[in-house]
Amino acid sequence: MKQIFYRLLIAAALTIAALIASSSARAQQSDAEPAPATPRPQNPLSIPSDSPATNQSSESDNQTQDVLVFTGRILQGKDALVLNDPVTKMKYSLDNQAKAKHYLGKQVKITGKLDMKSNTIRIDNIEPLL
């Protein structure tokens, strides 16, 4: 009789341990999904867009997101300047090299649209971070 009781007690303890492990794994999965620190969506009405991307076809709109904010450091890539985002550990190509050249090696905030196919930011505005 004692053996049956101990076996039931062990089975119950293992079941509870498995449930706790399962729920903590789910909690870690939801915590592991990063909050979109960068890029952050902006209100398109508050940022003037003089880029030609706004007048493209709807097919191109599927490849380009709304106006976003990107932060990081402008670095010299293999062929061109890139934005290195330390939060997402991504490097984004920049469409306007002339604008970006003034900020080489500096932390910046870029507002623009991300071309998903080429991972290129179409720069609307760029400014240094303090």
N, C-alpha and C positions, 0 to 999 in steps of 0.2 A: 504494500500500500504506500509506503514511504517513497519507493522508487517511482511509482506512477506520479505522485505529487511533485517530486523533484523534476521529473521529465516535463511535466506540464509547466512548472515554474520556469525551467530553462527555455522551453519553447515560447512561452509568453515573453520572456526577457529578450530573446532573439528577435521576435516579431516587433517588439517595441523599438529595439535598436535599429532594425531595418527601416521602420517608418520614420524614425528621427533622421537617419542618414539620407533617406529619400527626400524628405522635406528640406533638409539643409542644402542638398545638391540643387534642388529647384530654386531655392532662395539665392544661391550663389550664381546660378545661371541668369536670373533676372538682374542681379547686381552686376554681373559681368557685362551686360549690354550697356555700352558706354552712352552716357547722355551726350547729345550732340553739342559738345563744347565748341567745336569748329567743324565745319561751317555752320553758322546760325542763320536761319531764314530771317529776312528783313521785310518790312512792309514796302512793296514795290512802289507805292505812291510817295514815300518819303525820300526816295533816292532817285535823283534824275538819271535817266539812262540815255546817253547819247551814242551808245554802241550800235553798230549795224545788226547786232544779234536780235534786236527787238522787231525787226522787219522781215525776219525769215519765215519760211513756211512752217506749217504745223508739224511736218516730219522732223524738222530741225528742233522744234520745241520739245519733242520727246527726248532728244539727246541733251538738252540744256535745261538746267533747273532755273528756278526763280532767282532773284538777286539774293546773294548770300554774303556773309562776312567771313573772311579767312584771316587768321593771324599766324605769324611765323617770321622766319628770317629769310631774306633774299640772299641766295647763294649762287655761285657760278656752277652750273651743271656741266655736263660733257660738251654740249653744243650751245647752250643758251642759259639765261638766268632762270632760276626756279624758286618757288616758295617752299621752304622746308617747314612743315607744321610739326612741332615736337609733340603735340597732344595726340594726334592721329598717326604720327610717324609716316606721313605721306609727303611726297614731293610733287608739286603741281607745276606744270609748264605755265608760262605767262605769255599772253598774246601780244602785249605791248612792251617790248624789250626796252624801248627808249624811256618810258615812264619808270620802269623798274630799275634801270641802271643807276638812277640817282640815289637809290636806297640799298645798294649792294652792301651786304654784311650787316644790315640794320634790321631790327625788329619792326614789323609793319602790320598795319591792318588794311586789308584789301576788300573792297566791296565789288562784287561782280558776279558773273554767271559762270557756272562750271559746265564745260562741255564734257559730258560723261564718256564719250567715245575716246577722245584724245587726252583726257585728264588735264585739260587746259582751262585756266581761269581767264575769262574775258573781262579785263579790268575796266571798271567804271570809275573807281576812285582808289587812290593809294595814299596812305598817310603814316608817318612814323608813330610807333608806340612809345609812350614816355615811361 
